[in-house]
Amino acid sequence: MKLGALNPPQRLLMGPGPSAVHPRVFEAIGKPVLGHLDPAFLEIMDETRSLLQAVFGTENKLTLPVSGTGSSGMEAALVNILEPGDHAVVCVNGAFGGRMADIVERYGAHATRVDSPWGEIVPPEKVADALNETPNPKVAAIVHVETSTGVLQPLREVARLAHESGALFLVDAVTSLGGAPVDVDETGIDVCYSATQKCLSCPPGLAPITFSERAVEAIENRRSKVASWYLDMTLISKYWGSERIYHHTAPISMIYALRESLRIVVEERPGARYERHRLHSAALCAGLEAIGLTLGAQEGYRAPMLNMAFIPDGVGDASARRRLLDEFNIEIGGGLGAFAGKAWRIGLMGESCSRASVMRCLDGLESILRSEGLPIPQGAGLSAAMERYESGS
Ligand SMILES: *Cc1c(COP(=O)(O)O)cnc(C)c1O
């Protein structure tokens, strides 16, 4: 079989991840591969850990990228803390909270679910009730930005409640890290994981994770071995720590890529980066409303990097997204669960979060909706966004 050289199209990635990758990251990924015990590579690992600590906002020693996508970080977080028979309180207001509850049960632990409607936050009072009703809750788990709905969950009150009941506080920061403040130490998070391909703007393949001293103690005091060999932090930490004992071959080139993408995050400075996400999201949302869409997530708790909006009546979901891809080279996400076929999820993550992306996306959506017969005044989306930019708010 003879195939031509690989030639994927250049898309503007505005879905729920992956996001656009900076050329500097591609350069890093193309550097010479080293052995996983080469002293030069060990230094790169240490530098990557320091950068991760800075971006997570933590001094936790056990901070490293798990080999695998965001879900491997989720699984690593839960499987290292929980043993069969343990109890976990799991907040579920979307697909990823549901995935956490599923993982908890697969490893033989009990999940007390705190279900809240999709599109809304999980109220801290409901978490408090669940913690009270659960015998010896070992962990309280919550998603910071629920990518299935675009809700940004406030964390501090839940952290306080978890600690009051003696539980560890576990947070999914897959979509938030690099786009909104996570501040692991200040917030009081004991276990926090993320992924490379959302607001860190690196290709998918690694899941940064960090464990507090209390979390490390819980792992050290386990009665049984960690149920997953591949994700066992008691083994992986001996490779990332001073012992340098081989566990599995580190994904060398991906760690180069992560190091470079974190360097870019740190160079921009966190405050400026969060403000950039806020500003472009405000402009995008103004434009979406001007072309007849309704924002989906609970007001006051909308995540800037993932904007969910309801599709106007009479517009076909899949066909419109297909046209956006074919005619405008732009990818956006469809709805999940209760919102499947009803909403779009438009990502503004990391490198994809720019004025150019906002304008291109609004231009494409407006022209598709107009051609479907919607009475939108020409340029309505762009001028609403422009107005937001000019007011700066
Ligand atoms: C994307 C995502 C995940 C899963 O990450 P994968 O890289 O797809 O495995 C988990 N949690 C949240 C909130 C996400 O957005």
The ligand as a Tripos MOL2 file, in Angstrom:
@<TRIPOS>MOLECULE
LIG
   15    15     1     0     0
SMALL
NO_CHARGES

@<TRIPOS>ATOM
      1 C1        -11.8570   16.6180   28.6040 C.3       1 LIG1
      2 C2        -12.2190   16.3640   30.0210 C.ar      1 LIG1
      3 C3        -11.8790   15.1740   30.6920 C.ar      1 LIG1
      4 C4        -11.2860   13.9880   29.9950 C.3       1 LIG1
      5 O1        -10.1140   14.2500   29.3790 O.3       1 LIG1
      6 P1         -9.6130   13.3370   28.1450 P.3       1 LIG1
      7 O2         -8.3480   14.0320   27.7800 O.co2     1 LIG1
      8 O3        -10.6740   13.4030   27.1010 O.co2     1 LIG1
      9 O4         -9.3910   11.9690   28.6510 O.co2     1 LIG1
     10 C5        -12.1700   15.0880   32.0350 C.ar      1 LIG1
     11 N1        -12.7730   16.0900   32.6960 N.ar      1 LIG1
     12 C6        -13.1410   17.2300   32.0820 C.ar      1 LIG1
     13 C7        -13.8170   18.3010   32.8590 C.3       1 LIG1
     14 C8        -12.8770   17.4000   30.7220 C.ar      1 LIG1
     15 O5        -13.2450   18.5160   30.1010 O.3       1 LIG1
@<TRIPOS>BOND
     1     1     2 1
     2     2     3 ar
     3     2    14 ar
     4     3     4 1
     5     3    10 ar
     6     4     5 1
     7     5     6 1
     8     6     7 2
     9     6     8 1
    10     6     9 1
    11    10    11 ar
    12    11    12 ar
    13    12    13 1
    14    12    14 ar
    15    14    15 1
@<TRIPOS>SUBSTRUCTURE
     1 LIG1         1 GROUP 0 **** ****
